[in-house]
Amino acid sequence: MRSISKAPRALDEEHLVRLVARGDRAAFEELYRRTSPWLAVRLRRRCVDEQIVAEVMQETYLAVWRAAGAFAGAAVGGSATGWLWTIAARRLVDAFRRRAHHAEPPPAAAVLDAAPAAEEEALAATVGGDVGDALRCLAPELRQVLQAMVLDGLSVRETAVLLGLPEGTVKTRARRARIAMRRALA
């Protein structure tokens, strides 16, 4: 088993996941050190309940440890951080479902107007030109649905649970977002 103790910072996240798949604890610790801060921030943007965020973080990294061998990576056009976020987003939806089953839904994530989310900044940096302009012109509630369904790859049902909306509302907003994007790009 190869260890990452010599140059852990030199390895990318995909390589770390591959080492984790072989049971390398040092690689797992390095992956956690690199990814847990941004993952926690992303989860907190969608859920204000710190207990749920902590549970989802724990479940996510446990799933990474157990299923690292299933990571397909760049071979299928994916990234380690994208894979990690997919696991976390699905665990968050599961947590919302459990809570909804036992009690009232969790409070919706607070919308921060002071500074754009890191993912919105990343989107703006990667999606430029007319498409980027059209995305920035969307109403926030339409952009949220588009982000969850397109960028995060969630289903209508998962998006509804994540945003605390009825499925019909999610479908309507997704349709309105697509129409607005078509008009802006025409």
Disulfide bonds with the S-S distance in Angstrom:
none
